[in-house]
């Protein structure tokens, strides 16, 4: 009886696994929630009459020591979005969303409130004024400030004002300064009569 010859055992070839593709980070989405905003959720419909036009490109700032451009600094493009006092902040946030969607950088936008502070501003101020105003100096995101502190606000290409109250005549003081702070575009959300009176001209 012959012993059956055992041939060499052939192990199945180990299949090389293809490398797993790594995700490539994309650009920041305009829908990225801003400070104080809730995460992704149902999108609020924007009334057609209130859609903001794409903002003009920012004009480069003059070098330090050079006088500001009076034709630009004193006359930014002006847009009025009619809204009741209790809806002015929502209208302002809608305007900011549209600006971001149109390609505006978050750091281009300053939002002022004439009544109750924006929740983001109130939250950040709880950590101290120095840290709060340092975020304005960083200039890398939308900055929210109270209209009573408009004199401390630095110019930005776009200023959005929510006329959500008028305690002690804040609107009359804040709107002219807000117009001076807007390099290219001033958007005011609120009662047209109050706004026209504060700016001293029809909008």
CNS distance restraints for C-alpha pairs under 8 A (distance, minus, plus):
assign (resid  28 and name CA) (resid  32 and name CA) 7.07 0.50 0.50
assign (resid  30 and name CA) (resid  97 and name CA) 7.58 0.50 0.50
assign (resid  30 and name CA) (resid 100 and name CA) 5.46 0.50 0.50
assign (resid  30 and name CA) (resid 101 and name CA) 5.29 0.50 0.50
assign (resid  30 and name CA) (resid 103 and name CA) 7.85 0.50 0.50
assign (resid  31 and name CA) (resid  97 and name CA) 7.76 0.50 0.50
assign (resid  31 and name CA) (resid 101 and name CA) 7.60 0.50 0.50
assign (resid  33 and name CA) (resid  37 and name CA) 5.64 0.50 0.50
assign (resid  33 and name CA) (resid  38 and name CA) 6.60 0.50 0.50
assign (resid  33 and name CA) (resid  39 and name CA) 5.84 0.50 0.50
assign (resid  33 and name CA) (resid  40 and name CA) 7.30 0.50 0.50
assign (resid  34 and name CA) (resid 142 and name CA) 7.64 0.50 0.50
assign (resid  35 and name CA) (resid 120 and name CA) 6.02 0.50 0.50
assign (resid  36 and name CA) (resid 119 and name CA) 6.21 0.50 0.50
assign (resid  36 and name CA) (resid 120 and name CA) 4.70 0.50 0.50
assign (resid  46 and name CA) (resid  50 and name CA) 7.04 0.50 0.50
assign (resid  46 and name CA) (resid  51 and name CA) 6.91 0.50 0.50
assign (resid  46 and name CA) (resid  94 and name CA) 7.21 0.50 0.50
assign (resid  47 and name CA) (resid  51 and name CA) 6.88 0.50 0.50
assign (resid  50 and name CA) (resid  81 and name CA) 6.05 0.50 0.50
assign (resid  51 and name CA) (resid  95 and name CA) 7.43 0.50 0.50
assign (resid  51 and name CA) (resid  98 and name CA) 7.50 0.50 0.50
assign (resid  52 and name CA) (resid  95 and name CA) 6.25 0.50 0.50
assign (resid  52 and name CA) (resid  98 and name CA) 6.53 0.50 0.50
assign (resid  52 and name CA) (resid  99 and name CA) 7.43 0.50 0.50
assign (resid  54 and name CA) (resid  99 and name CA) 6.76 0.50 0.50
assign (resid  54 and name CA) (resid 102 and name CA) 5.74 0.50 0.50
assign (resid  55 and name CA) (resid  99 and name CA) 6.87 0.50 0.50
assign (resid  55 and name CA) (resid 102 and name CA) 7.57 0.50 0.50
assign (resid  55 and name CA) (resid 104 and name CA) 7.55 0.50 0.50
assign (resid  55 and name CA) (resid 185 and name CA) 6.95 0.50 0.50
assign (resid  56 and name CA) (resid 184 and name CA) 6.90 0.50 0.50
assign (resid  56 and name CA) (resid 185 and name CA) 7.61 0.50 0.50
assign (resid  57 and name CA) (resid 184 and name CA) 7.80 0.50 0.50
assign (resid  58 and name CA) (resid 157 and name CA) 5.64 0.50 0.50
assign (resid  58 and name CA) (resid 183 and name CA) 7.32 0.50 0.50
assign (resid  58 and name CA) (resid 184 and name CA) 6.20 0.50 0.50
assign (resid  59 and name CA) (resid 157 and name CA) 7.65 0.50 0.50
assign (resid  59 and name CA) (resid 183 and name CA) 7.30 0.50 0.50
assign (resid  59 and name CA) (resid 184 and name CA) 7.17 0.50 0.50
assign (resid  62 and name CA) (resid  66 and name CA) 6.13 0.50 0.50
assign (resid  62 and name CA) (resid  67 and name CA) 7.47 0.50 0.50
assign (resid  62 and name CA) (resid  68 and name CA) 6.52 0.50 0.50
assign (resid  62 and name CA) (resid  69 and name CA) 7.76 0.50 0.50
assign (resid  68 and name CA) (resid  73 and name CA) 6.73 0.50 0.50
assign (resid  69 and name CA) (resid  73 and name CA) 5.75 0.50 0.50
assign (resid  70 and name CA) (resid  74 and name CA) 5.47 0.50 0.50
assign (resid  70 and name CA) (resid  75 and name CA) 7.79 0.50 0.50
assign (resid  71 and name CA) (resid  75 and name CA) 6.14 0.50 0.50
assign (resid  72 and name CA) (resid  76 and name CA) 5.90 0.50 0.50
assign (resid  72 and name CA) (resid 183 and name CA) 6.53 0.50 0.50
assign (resid  72 and name CA) (resid 184 and name CA) 7.02 0.50 0.50
assign (resid  73 and name CA) (resid 179 and name CA) 7.95 0.50 0.50
assign (resid  73 and name CA) (resid 180 and name CA) 5.86 0.50 0.50
assign (resid  73 and name CA) (resid 181 and name CA) 7.44 0.50 0.50
assign (resid  73 and name CA) (resid 182 and name CA) 6.85 0.50 0.50
assign (resid  73 and name CA) (resid 183 and name CA) 5.49 0.50 0.50
assign (resid  73 and name CA) (resid 184 and name CA) 7.66 0.50 0.50
assign (resid  74 and name CA) (resid 179 and name CA) 7.13 0.50 0.50
assign (resid  74 and name CA) (resid 180 and name CA) 5.90 0.50 0.50
assign (resid  75 and name CA) (resid 179 and name CA) 7.67 0.50 0.50
assign (resid  76 and name CA) (resid 179 and name CA) 7.06 0.50 0.50
assign (resid  76 and name CA) (resid 182 and name CA) 6.28 0.50 0.50
assign (resid  76 and name CA) (resid 183 and name CA) 6.12 0.50 0.50
assign (resid  76 and name CA) (resid 184 and name CA) 4.74 0.50 0.50
assign (resid  76 and name CA) (resid 185 and name CA) 5.05 0.50 0.50
assign (resid  76 and name CA) (resid 186 and name CA) 6.30 0.50 0.50
assign (resid  77 and name CA) (resid 184 and name CA) 6.03 0.50 0.50
assign (resid  77 and name CA) (resid 185 and name CA) 4.63 0.50 0.50
assign (resid  77 and name CA) (resid 186 and name CA) 6.10 0.50 0.50
assign (resid  78 and name CA) (resid 185 and name CA) 5.98 0.50 0.50
assign (resid  78 and name CA) (resid 186 and name CA) 4.92 0.50 0.50
assign (resid  78 and name CA) (resid 187 and name CA) 6.02 0.50 0.50
assign (resid  78 and name CA) (resid 188 and name CA) 7.87 0.50 0.50
assign (resid  78 and name CA) (resid 203 and name CA) 7.23 0.50 0.50
assign (resid  79 and name CA) (resid 185 and name CA) 7.67 0.50 0.50
assign (resid  79 and name CA) (resid 186 and name CA) 6.23 0.50 0.50
assign (resid  79 and name CA) (resid 187 and name CA) 4.74 0.50 0.50
assign (resid  79 and name CA) (resid 188 and name CA) 6.34 0.50 0.50
assign (resid  79 and name CA) (resid 203 and name CA) 7.44 0.50 0.50
assign (resid  80 and name CA) (resid 187 and name CA) 5.88 0.50 0.50
assign (resid  80 and name CA) (resid 188 and name CA) 5.03 0.50 0.50
assign (resid  80 and name CA) (resid 189 and name CA) 6.05 0.50 0.50
assign (resid  80 and name CA) (resid 190 and name CA) 7.80 0.50 0.50
assign (resid  80 and name CA) (resid 192 and name CA) 7.35 0.50 0.50
assign (resid  80 and name CA) (resid 203 and name CA) 6.73 0.50 0.50
assign (resid  81 and name CA) (resid  91 and name CA) 7.42 0.50 0.50
assign (resid  81 and name CA) (resid 187 and name CA) 7.31 0.50 0.50
assign (resid  81 and name CA) (resid 188 and name CA) 6.11 0.50 0.50
assign (resid  81 and name CA) (resid 189 and name CA) 4.65 0.50 0.50
assign (resid  81 and name CA) (resid 190 and name CA) 6.51 0.50 0.50
assign (resid  82 and name CA) (resid 189 and name CA) 5.79 0.50 0.50
assign (resid  82 and name CA) (resid 190 and name CA) 5.12 0.50 0.50
assign (resid  82 and name CA) (resid 191 and name CA) 5.66 0.50 0.50
assign (resid  82 and name CA) (resid 192 and name CA) 6.01 0.50 0.50
assign (resid  83 and name CA) (resid  87 and name CA) 5.78 0.50 0.50
assign (resid  83 and name CA) (resid  88 and name CA) 5.30 0.50 0.50
assign (resid  83 and name CA) (resid  91 and name CA) 6.97 0.50 0.50
assign (resid  83 and name CA) (resid 189 and name CA) 5.92 0.50 0.50
assign (resid  83 and name CA) (resid 190 and name CA) 4.40 0.50 0.50
assign (resid  83 and name CA) (resid 191 and name CA) 5.78 0.50 0.50
assign (resid  84 and name CA) (resid  88 and name CA) 5.94 0.50 0.50
assign (resid  84 and name CA) (resid 164 and name CA) 7.64 0.50 0.50
assign (resid  84 and name CA) (resid 190 and name CA) 5.68 0.50 0.50
assign (resid  84 and name CA) (resid 191 and name CA) 5.95 0.50 0.50
assign (resid  85 and name CA) (resid  89 and name CA) 7.98 0.50 0.50
assign (resid  85 and name CA) (resid 163 and name CA) 6.16 0.50 0.50
assign (resid  85 and name CA) (resid 164 and name CA) 4.22 0.50 0.50
assign (resid  85 and name CA) (resid 165 and name CA) 5.97 0.50 0.50
assign (resid  85 and name CA) (resid 190 and name CA) 5.98 0.50 0.50
assign (resid  85 and name CA) (resid 191 and name CA) 7.05 0.50 0.50
assign (resid  86 and name CA) (resid 164 and name CA) 5.92 0.50 0.50
assign (resid  87 and name CA) (resid  91 and name CA) 6.26 0.50 0.50
assign (resid  87 and name CA) (resid 164 and name CA) 7.26 0.50 0.50
assign (resid  87 and name CA) (resid 190 and name CA) 7.86 0.50 0.50
assign (resid  88 and name CA) (resid  92 and name CA) 6.12 0.50 0.50
assign (resid  88 and name CA) (resid 162 and name CA) 5.08 0.50 0.50
assign (resid  88 and name CA) (resid 163 and name CA) 5.86 0.50 0.50
assign (resid  88 and name CA) (resid 164 and name CA) 5.31 0.50 0.50
assign (resid  88 and name CA) (resid 189 and name CA) 5.31 0.50 0.50
assign (resid  88 and name CA) (resid 190 and name CA) 5.27 0.50 0.50
assign (resid  89 and name CA) (resid  93 and name CA) 6.23 0.50 0.50
assign (resid  89 and name CA) (resid 113 and name CA) 7.51 0.50 0.50
assign (resid  89 and name CA) (resid 118 and name CA) 7.79 0.50 0.50
assign (resid  89 and name CA) (resid 162 and name CA) 5.19 0.50 0.50
assign (resid  89 and name CA) (resid 163 and name CA) 7.55 0.50 0.50
assign (resid  89 and name CA) (resid 164 and name CA) 6.37 0.50 0.50
assign (resid  89 and name CA) (resid 189 and name CA) 7.60 0.50 0.50
assign (resid  90 and name CA) (resid  94 and name CA) 6.22 0.50 0.50
assign (resid  91 and name CA) (resid  95 and name CA) 6.24 0.50 0.50
assign (resid  91 and name CA) (resid 162 and name CA) 7.59 0.50 0.50
assign (resid  91 and name CA) (resid 189 and name CA) 6.25 0.50 0.50
assign (resid  92 and name CA) (resid  96 and name CA) 6.27 0.50 0.50
assign (resid  92 and name CA) (resid 111 and name CA) 7.78 0.50 0.50
assign (resid  92 and name CA) (resid 160 and name CA) 6.45 0.50 0.50
assign (resid  92 and name CA) (resid 161 and name CA) 6.85 0.50 0.50
assign (resid  92 and name CA) (resid 162 and name CA) 5.68 0.50 0.50
assign (resid  92 and name CA) (resid 188 and name CA) 7.71 0.50 0.50
assign (resid  92 and name CA) (resid 189 and name CA) 6.00 0.50 0.50
assign (resid  93 and name CA) (resid  97 and name CA) 6.18 0.50 0.50
assign (resid  94 and name CA) (resid  98 and name CA) 6.30 0.50 0.50
assign (resid  95 and name CA) (resid  99 and name CA) 6.21 0.50 0.50
assign (resid  95 and name CA) (resid 160 and name CA) 7.83 0.50 0.50
assign (resid  95 and name CA) (resid 187 and name CA) 7.98 0.50 0.50
assign (resid  96 and name CA) (resid 100 and name CA) 6.24 0.50 0.50
assign (resid  96 and name CA) (resid 109 and name CA) 7.73 0.50 0.50
assign (resid  96 and name CA) (resid 160 and name CA) 7.66 0.50 0.50
assign (resid  97 and name CA) (resid 101 and name CA) 6.17 0.50 0.50
assign (resid  98 and name CA) (resid 102 and name CA) 6.10 0.50 0.50
assign (resid  99 and name CA) (resid 103 and name CA) 6.58 0.50 0.50
assign (resid  99 and name CA) (resid 104 and name CA) 5.46 0.50 0.50
assign (resid 100 and name CA) (resid 104 and name CA) 4.80 0.50 0.50
assign (resid 100 and name CA) (resid 105 and name CA) 6.47 0.50 0.50
assign (resid 100 and name CA) (resid 106 and name CA) 6.73 0.50 0.50
assign (resid 104 and name CA) (resid 108 and name CA) 6.73 0.50 0.50
assign (resid 105 and name CA) (resid 109 and name CA) 7.52 0.50 0.50
assign (resid 105 and name CA) (resid 141 and name CA) 7.79 0.50 0.50
assign (resid 106 and name CA) (resid 140 and name CA) 6.55 0.50 0.50
assign (resid 106 and name CA) (resid 141 and name CA) 4.55 0.50 0.50
assign (resid 106 and name CA) (resid 142 and name CA) 4.80 0.50 0.50
assign (resid 107 and name CA) (resid 139 and name CA) 4.92 0.50 0.50
assign (resid 107 and name CA) (resid 140 and name CA) 4.49 0.50 0.50
assign (resid 107 and name CA) (resid 141 and name CA) 4.22 0.50 0.50
assign (resid 107 and name CA) (resid 142 and name CA) 5.25 0.50 0.50
assign (resid 107 and name CA) (resid 143 and name CA) 7.47 0.50 0.50
assign (resid 107 and name CA) (resid 156 and name CA) 8.00 0.50 0.50
assign (resid 108 and name CA) (resid 139 and name CA) 7.66 0.50 0.50
assign (resid 108 and name CA) (resid 141 and name CA) 7.68 0.50 0.50
assign (resid 108 and name CA) (resid 142 and name CA) 7.04 0.50 0.50
assign (resid 108 and name CA) (resid 156 and name CA) 5.53 0.50 0.50
assign (resid 108 and name CA) (resid 157 and name CA) 5.38 0.50 0.50
assign (resid 108 and name CA) (resid 158 and name CA) 5.98 0.50 0.50
assign (resid 109 and name CA) (resid 141 and name CA) 7.64 0.50 0.50
assign (resid 109 and name CA) (resid 142 and name CA) 5.16 0.50 0.50
assign (resid 109 and name CA) (resid 143 and name CA) 6.67 0.50 0.50
assign (resid 109 and name CA) (resid 156 and name CA) 6.17 0.50 0.50
assign (resid 109 and name CA) (resid 157 and name CA) 6.63 0.50 0.50
assign (resid 109 and name CA) (resid 158 and name CA) 4.92 0.50 0.50
assign (resid 109 and name CA) (resid 159 and name CA) 5.83 0.50 0.50
assign (resid 109 and name CA) (resid 160 and name CA) 7.35 0.50 0.50
assign (resid 110 and name CA) (resid 142 and name CA) 5.94 0.50 0.50
assign (resid 110 and name CA) (resid 143 and name CA) 5.03 0.50 0.50
assign (resid 110 and name CA) (resid 144 and name CA) 6.09 0.50 0.50
assign (resid 110 and name CA) (resid 145 and name CA) 7.68 0.50 0.50
assign (resid 110 and name CA) (resid 156 and name CA) 6.44 0.50 0.50
assign (resid 110 and name CA) (resid 158 and name CA) 6.35 0.50 0.50
assign (resid 110 and name CA) (resid 159 and name CA) 4.78 0.50 0.50
assign (resid 110 and name CA) (resid 160 and name CA) 6.16 0.50 0.50
assign (resid 111 and name CA) (resid 142 and name CA) 7.35 0.50 0.50
assign (resid 111 and name CA) (resid 143 and name CA) 6.13 0.50 0.50
assign (resid 111 and name CA) (resid 144 and name CA) 4.72 0.50 0.50
assign (resid 111 and name CA) (resid 145 and name CA) 6.29 0.50 0.50
assign (resid 111 and name CA) (resid 159 and name CA) 5.87 0.50 0.50
assign (resid 111 and name CA) (resid 160 and name CA) 4.71 0.50 0.50
assign (resid 111 and name CA) (resid 161 and name CA) 5.73 0.50 0.50
assign (resid 111 and name CA) (resid 162 and name CA) 7.49 0.50 0.50
assign (resid 112 and name CA) (resid 144 and name CA) 5.90 0.50 0.50
assign (resid 112 and name CA) (resid 145 and name CA) 5.00 0.50 0.50
assign (resid 112 and name CA) (resid 146 and name CA) 5.51 0.50 0.50
assign (resid 112 and name CA) (resid 147 and name CA) 5.41 0.50 0.50
assign (resid 112 and name CA) (resid 150 and name CA) 7.49 0.50 0.50
assign (resid 112 and name CA) (resid 159 and name CA) 7.50 0.50 0.50
assign (resid 112 and name CA) (resid 160 and name CA) 6.25 0.50 0.50
assign (resid 112 and name CA) (resid 161 and name CA) 4.71 0.50 0.50
assign (resid 112 and name CA) (resid 162 and name CA) 6.16 0.50 0.50
assign (resid 113 and name CA) (resid 117 and name CA) 6.05 0.50 0.50
assign (resid 113 and name CA) (resid 118 and name CA) 6.88 0.50 0.50
assign (resid 113 and name CA) (resid 144 and name CA) 7.86 0.50 0.50
assign (resid 113 and name CA) (resid 145 and name CA) 6.60 0.50 0.50
assign (resid 113 and name CA) (resid 146 and name CA) 5.08 0.50 0.50
assign (resid 113 and name CA) (resid 147 and name CA) 5.18 0.50 0.50
assign (resid 113 and name CA) (resid 161 and name CA) 5.86 0.50 0.50
assign (resid 113 and name CA) (resid 162 and name CA) 4.83 0.50 0.50
assign (resid 113 and name CA) (resid 163 and name CA) 6.16 0.50 0.50
assign (resid 113 and name CA) (resid 164 and name CA) 6.49 0.50 0.50
assign (resid 114 and name CA) (resid 146 and name CA) 6.34 0.50 0.50
assign (resid 114 and name CA) (resid 147 and name CA) 4.70 0.50 0.50
assign (resid 114 and name CA) (resid 148 and name CA) 7.10 0.50 0.50
assign (resid 114 and name CA) (resid 161 and name CA) 7.63 0.50 0.50
assign (resid 114 and name CA) (resid 162 and name CA) 6.47 0.50 0.50
assign (resid 114 and name CA) (resid 163 and name CA) 5.26 0.50 0.50
assign (resid 114 and name CA) (resid 164 and name CA) 5.75 0.50 0.50
assign (resid 114 and name CA) (resid 165 and name CA) 5.45 0.50 0.50
assign (resid 114 and name CA) (resid 166 and name CA) 6.08 0.50 0.50
assign (resid 114 and name CA) (resid 167 and name CA) 7.76 0.50 0.50
assign (resid 114 and name CA) (resid 170 and name CA) 5.91 0.50 0.50
assign (resid 114 and name CA) (resid 171 and name CA) 5.98 0.50 0.50
assign (resid 114 and name CA) (resid 174 and name CA) 7.38 0.50 0.50
assign (resid 115 and name CA) (resid 146 and name CA) 7.69 0.50 0.50
assign (resid 115 and name CA) (resid 147 and name CA) 7.60 0.50 0.50
assign (resid 115 and name CA) (resid 163 and name CA) 6.86 0.50 0.50
assign (resid 115 and name CA) (resid 164 and name CA) 4.89 0.50 0.50
assign (resid 115 and name CA) (resid 165 and name CA) 3.88 0.50 0.50
assign (resid 115 and name CA) (resid 166 and name CA) 5.96 0.50 0.50
assign (resid 115 and name CA) (resid 167 and name CA) 6.68 0.50 0.50
assign (resid 115 and name CA) (resid 170 and name CA) 7.93 0.50 0.50
assign (resid 116 and name CA) (resid 146 and name CA) 7.91 0.50 0.50
assign (resid 116 and name CA) (resid 164 and name CA) 6.89 0.50 0.50
assign (resid 116 and name CA) (resid 165 and name CA) 7.00 0.50 0.50
assign (resid 117 and name CA) (resid 121 and name CA) 6.41 0.50 0.50
assign (resid 117 and name CA) (resid 122 and name CA) 6.17 0.50 0.50
assign (resid 117 and name CA) (resid 145 and name CA) 7.28 0.50 0.50
assign (resid 117 and name CA) (resid 146 and name CA) 5.74 0.50 0.50
assign (resid 118 and name CA) (resid 122 and name CA) 6.40 0.50 0.50
assign (resid 118 and name CA) (resid 144 and name CA) 6.68 0.50 0.50
assign (resid 118 and name CA) (resid 145 and name CA) 7.46 0.50 0.50
assign (resid 118 and name CA) (resid 146 and name CA) 7.72 0.50 0.50
assign (resid 119 and name CA) (resid 123 and name CA) 6.08 0.50 0.50
assign (resid 120 and name CA) (resid 124 and name CA) 6.14 0.50 0.50
assign (resid 120 and name CA) (resid 144 and name CA) 7.05 0.50 0.50
assign (resid 121 and name CA) (resid 125 and name CA) 6.01 0.50 0.50
assign (resid 121 and name CA) (resid 132 and name CA) 7.87 0.50 0.50
assign (resid 121 and name CA) (resid 144 and name CA) 5.68 0.50 0.50
assign (resid 121 and name CA) (resid 145 and name CA) 6.17 0.50 0.50
assign (resid 121 and name CA) (resid 146 and name CA) 7.80 0.50 0.50
assign (resid 122 and name CA) (resid 126 and name CA) 6.52 0.50 0.50
assign (resid 123 and name CA) (resid 127 and name CA) 7.54 0.50 0.50
assign (resid 124 and name CA) (resid 128 and name CA) 7.33 0.50 0.50
assign (resid 124 and name CA) (resid 131 and name CA) 7.77 0.50 0.50
assign (resid 124 and name CA) (resid 132 and name CA) 5.67 0.50 0.50
assign (resid 125 and name CA) (resid 129 and name CA) 5.57 0.50 0.50
assign (resid 125 and name CA) (resid 131 and name CA) 7.81 0.50 0.50
assign (resid 125 and name CA) (resid 132 and name CA) 5.65 0.50 0.50
assign (resid 127 and name CA) (resid 131 and name CA) 6.75 0.50 0.50
assign (resid 127 and name CA) (resid 132 and name CA) 7.29 0.50 0.50
assign (resid 128 and name CA) (resid 132 and name CA) 6.35 0.50 0.50
assign (resid 129 and name CA) (resid 133 and name CA) 6.05 0.50 0.50
assign (resid 130 and name CA) (resid 134 and name CA) 6.07 0.50 0.50
assign (resid 131 and name CA) (resid 135 and name CA) 6.71 0.50 0.50
assign (resid 132 and name CA) (resid 136 and name CA) 7.36 0.50 0.50
assign (resid 133 and name CA) (resid 137 and name CA) 6.62 0.50 0.50
assign (resid 134 and name CA) (resid 138 and name CA) 6.24 0.50 0.50
assign (resid 135 and name CA) (resid 139 and name CA) 6.56 0.50 0.50
assign (resid 135 and name CA) (resid 140 and name CA) 7.83 0.50 0.50
assign (resid 135 and name CA) (resid 143 and name CA) 7.49 0.50 0.50
assign (resid 136 and name CA) (resid 143 and name CA) 6.07 0.50 0.50
assign (resid 136 and name CA) (resid 153 and name CA) 7.91 0.50 0.50
assign (resid 136 and name CA) (resid 154 and name CA) 7.73 0.50 0.50
assign (resid 139 and name CA) (resid 143 and name CA) 7.88 0.50 0.50
assign (resid 145 and name CA) (resid 149 and name CA) 6.89 0.50 0.50
assign (resid 145 and name CA) (resid 150 and name CA) 7.27 0.50 0.50
assign (resid 145 and name CA) (resid 153 and name CA) 7.51 0.50 0.50
assign (resid 146 and name CA) (resid 150 and name CA) 6.75 0.50 0.50
assign (resid 147 and name CA) (resid 170 and name CA) 6.65 0.50 0.50
assign (resid 147 and name CA) (resid 171 and name CA) 7.64 0.50 0.50
assign (resid 147 and name CA) (resid 174 and name CA) 5.54 0.50 0.50
assign (resid 148 and name CA) (resid 170 and name CA) 6.37 0.50 0.50
assign (resid 148 and name CA) (resid 174 and name CA) 6.87 0.50 0.50
assign (resid 149 and name CA) (resid 153 and name CA) 6.93 0.50 0.50
assign (resid 150 and name CA) (resid 174 and name CA) 6.19 0.50 0.50
assign (resid 150 and name CA) (resid 177 and name CA) 6.83 0.50 0.50
assign (resid 150 and name CA) (resid 178 and name CA) 6.92 0.50 0.50
assign (resid 151 and name CA) (resid 177 and name CA) 7.15 0.50 0.50
assign (resid 153 and name CA) (resid 181 and name CA) 7.53 0.50 0.50
assign (resid 154 and name CA) (resid 181 and name CA) 6.53 0.50 0.50
assign (resid 155 and name CA) (resid 180 and name CA) 7.63 0.50 0.50
assign (resid 155 and name CA) (resid 181 and name CA) 4.16 0.50 0.50
assign (resid 155 and name CA) (resid 182 and name CA) 5.85 0.50 0.50
assign (resid 155 and name CA) (resid 183 and name CA) 6.58 0.50 0.50
assign (resid 156 and name CA) (resid 181 and name CA) 6.36 0.50 0.50
assign (resid 156 and name CA) (resid 182 and name CA) 5.67 0.50 0.50
assign (resid 156 and name CA) (resid 183 and name CA) 5.89 0.50 0.50
assign (resid 157 and name CA) (resid 182 and name CA) 5.52 0.50 0.50
assign (resid 157 and name CA) (resid 183 and name CA) 4.40 0.50 0.50
assign (resid 157 and name CA) (resid 184 and name CA) 5.02 0.50 0.50
assign (resid 157 and name CA) (resid 185 and name CA) 6.43 0.50 0.50
assign (resid 158 and name CA) (resid 182 and name CA) 5.38 0.50 0.50
assign (resid 158 and name CA) (resid 183 and name CA) 6.53 0.50 0.50
assign (resid 158 and name CA) (resid 184 and name CA) 6.01 0.50 0.50
assign (resid 158 and name CA) (resid 185 and name CA) 4.82 0.50 0.50
assign (resid 158 and name CA) (resid 186 and name CA) 5.92 0.50 0.50
assign (resid 158 and name CA) (resid 187 and name CA) 7.73 0.50 0.50
assign (resid 159 and name CA) (resid 178 and name CA) 6.77 0.50 0.50
assign (resid 159 and name CA) (resid 179 and name CA) 7.71 0.50 0.50
assign (resid 159 and name CA) (resid 181 and name CA) 7.06 0.50 0.50
assign (resid 159 and name CA) (resid 182 and name CA) 5.25 0.50 0.50
assign (resid 159 and name CA) (resid 185 and name CA) 6.46 0.50 0.50
assign (resid 159 and name CA) (resid 186 and name CA) 4.99 0.50 0.50
assign (resid 159 and name CA) (resid 187 and name CA) 6.31 0.50 0.50
assign (resid 160 and name CA) (resid 186 and name CA) 5.94 0.50 0.50
assign (resid 160 and name CA) (resid 187 and name CA) 4.66 0.50 0.50
assign (resid 160 and name CA) (resid 188 and name CA) 5.83 0.50 0.50
assign (resid 160 and name CA) (resid 189 and name CA) 7.67 0.50 0.50
assign (resid 161 and name CA) (resid 175 and name CA) 7.75 0.50 0.50
assign (resid 161 and name CA) (resid 178 and name CA) 7.66 0.50 0.50
assign (resid 161 and name CA) (resid 186 and name CA) 7.75 0.50 0.50
assign (resid 161 and name CA) (resid 187 and name CA) 6.20 0.50 0.50
assign (resid 161 and name CA) (resid 188 and name CA) 4.73 0.50 0.50
assign (resid 161 and name CA) (resid 189 and name CA) 6.09 0.50 0.50
assign (resid 162 and name CA) (resid 188 and name CA) 6.21 0.50 0.50
assign (resid 162 and name CA) (resid 189 and name CA) 4.99 0.50 0.50
assign (resid 162 and name CA) (resid 190 and name CA) 6.37 0.50 0.50
assign (resid 163 and name CA) (resid 171 and name CA) 6.96 0.50 0.50
assign (resid 163 and name CA) (resid 188 and name CA) 7.21 0.50 0.50
assign (resid 163 and name CA) (resid 189 and name CA) 5.91 0.50 0.50
assign (resid 163 and name CA) (resid 190 and name CA) 4.86 0.50 0.50
assign (resid 163 and name CA) (resid 191 and name CA) 7.38 0.50 0.50
assign (resid 164 and name CA) (resid 190 and name CA) 6.86 0.50 0.50
assign (resid 165 and name CA) (resid 171 and name CA) 7.84 0.50 0.50
assign (resid 166 and name CA) (resid 170 and name CA) 5.32 0.50 0.50
assign (resid 166 and name CA) (resid 171 and name CA) 5.65 0.50 0.50
assign (resid 169 and name CA) (resid 173 and name CA) 6.73 0.50 0.50
assign (resid 170 and name CA) (resid 174 and name CA) 5.79 0.50 0.50
assign (resid 171 and name CA) (resid 175 and name CA) 5.81 0.50 0.50
assign (resid 171 and name CA) (resid 194 and name CA) 7.91 0.50 0.50
assign (resid 171 and name CA) (resid 195 and name CA) 7.63 0.50 0.50
assign (resid 171 and name CA) (resid 198 and name CA) 6.38 0.50 0.50
assign (resid 172 and name CA) (resid 176 and name CA) 7.26 0.50 0.50
assign (resid 172 and name CA) (resid 197 and name CA) 7.70 0.50 0.50
assign (resid 172 and name CA) (resid 198 and name CA) 4.41 0.50 0.50
assign (resid 172 and name CA) (resid 199 and name CA) 7.29 0.50 0.50
assign (resid 173 and name CA) (resid 177 and name CA) 7.00 0.50 0.50
assign (resid 173 and name CA) (resid 198 and name CA) 7.62 0.50 0.50
assign (resid 174 and name CA) (resid 178 and name CA) 5.93 0.50 0.50
assign (resid 175 and name CA) (resid 179 and name CA) 6.14 0.50 0.50
assign (resid 175 and name CA) (resid 195 and name CA) 7.79 0.50 0.50
assign (resid 175 and name CA) (resid 198 and name CA) 6.49 0.50 0.50
assign (resid 175 and name CA) (resid 199 and name CA) 6.39 0.50 0.50
assign (resid 176 and name CA) (resid 180 and name CA) 6.50 0.50 0.50
assign (resid 176 and name CA) (resid 198 and name CA) 7.33 0.50 0.50
assign (resid 176 and name CA) (resid 199 and name CA) 5.94 0.50 0.50
assign (resid 177 and name CA) (resid 181 and name CA) 6.28 0.50 0.50
assign (resid 178 and name CA) (resid 182 and name CA) 6.36 0.50 0.50
assign (resid 178 and name CA) (resid 186 and name CA) 7.64 0.50 0.50
assign (resid 179 and name CA) (resid 186 and name CA) 6.26 0.50 0.50
assign (resid 182 and name CA) (resid 186 and name CA) 5.78 0.50 0.50
assign (resid 188 and name CA) (resid 195 and name CA) 7.66 0.50 0.50
assign (resid 190 and name CA) (resid 194 and name CA) 7.74 0.50 0.50
assign (resid 190 and name CA) (resid 195 and name CA) 7.09 0.50 0.50
assign (resid 191 and name CA) (resid 195 and name CA) 6.22 0.50 0.50
assign (resid 192 and name CA) (resid 196 and name CA) 5.93 0.50 0.50
assign (resid 192 and name CA) (resid 203 and name CA) 7.88 0.50 0.50
assign (resid 193 and name CA) (resid 197 and name CA) 6.10 0.50 0.50
assign (resid 194 and name CA) (resid 198 and name CA) 6.22 0.50 0.50
assign (resid 195 and name CA) (resid 199 and name CA) 6.15 0.50 0.50
assign (resid 196 and name CA) (resid 200 and name CA) 5.82 0.50 0.50
assign (resid 196 and name CA) (resid 201 and name CA) 5.47 0.50 0.50
assign (resid 196 and name CA) (resid 202 and name CA) 5.26 0.50 0.50
assign (resid 196 and name CA) (resid 203 and name CA) 6.20 0.50 0.50
assign (resid 197 and name CA) (resid 201 and name CA) 6.88 0.50 0.50
